[in-house]
Amino acid sequence: MPLVYACIMPHAPILVPDIGAGIEEETPHLISALREVAGQMRLARPETVVVVSPHGPFRYATIGILASAEVSGSFAEWRHPELAFQYEVDAEMAEAVYALAVGSEVPVERLTHWGRGLDWGCMVPLFWLRDAMAGARLVPIAISHAQPRSHYELGMCIGDVARDSERRVAVVCSADLSHALARDAPAGYDPAGRLFDDDYRKAIDEWDERWILSAPPELRSHAAEDAIPQTAVLMGALRDSVIQPRVLAYDAPFGVGYLVASIDVARPAPARAGATGGAGRDR
């Protein structure tokens, strides 16, 4: 069946109340949006959740897909080891995506383990979604320095495998935007940061695949963004679906851009070749 739901979520550990210890309350509308996405995920009743992280096991030229039996992680690095999750991996789906990607000459690598455990790019979204996806299997994807187009093509493989599966599949795009929005931001201040975030928000609202796949490398570098490859995977996975993207919240309280978006999937659309910048959106 086609994908049943998708979303974009930030992955800053400080947004987890146990870790933020009240700091996260500086952006209440962002927290409200994360809760809304969790509610939408619950309504979608996914049986498998694909989560695309920028902080997983990194390979420079190949995109990683986990095909082990299970995977776990915790927030021990942030002094909260009690916040721990364990998931069964949907190895059947992972293997099918890997095989299709290899056959399509997508630069992908089959991973047998996820480093020392799920990274914060997975863990933060999963914290907010943990109840909504109770019982669901996980398929973690690790981005690489491969071109956005390669990530988009992997997304196409995910969408194709999901469509041929009897399981209800959702996709979570774990993405922070510019890290250069203030003097005390992780990358310092660069005016390109605000420009990138504005353009990215518009691209999601209008579902502009062309912009995501061709965002200027110089702009991306100056903005110190952490979103394009994951979003390319997401858009590729949804290329044959009629969707309604909704940007629920955007904020940059700590010098980093955080965006939450809910992508409602209506029904499958006729197959189409390549990216077509906005086609497939439910208008």
Sequence and secondary structure as in RCSB ss.txt:
>XXXX:A:sequence
MPLVYACIMPHAPILVPDIGAGIEEETPHLISALREVAGQMRLARPETVVVVSPHGPFRYATIGILASAEVSGSF
AEWRHPELAFQYEVDAEMAEAVYALAVGSEVPVERLTHWGRGLDWGCMVPLFWLRDAMAGARLVPIAISHAQPRS
HYELGMCIGDVARDSERRVAVVCSADLSHALARDAPAGYDPAGRLFDDDYRKAIDEWDERWILSAPPELRSHAAE
DAIPQTAVLMGALRDSVIQPRVLAYDAPFGVGYLVASIDVARPAPARAGATGGAGRDR
>XXXX:A:secstr
    EEEEE   GGGSHHHHTTGGGG HHHHHHHHHHHHHHHHH  SEEEEEESSSS  SSSEEEE SSEEEEEE
GGGTEEEEEEEEEB HHHHHHHHHHHHHTT  EEEES  TTS  HHHHHHHHHHTTTTTT EEEEEE  SS HHH
HHHHHHHHHHHHHHSSS EEEEEE B  S BSTTSTT B THHHHHHHHHHHHHHTT HHHHHH  HHHHHHHT 
B HHHHHHHHHHTTTEEEEEEEEEEE TTSS EEEEEEEEEEE    SS  TTTTB  
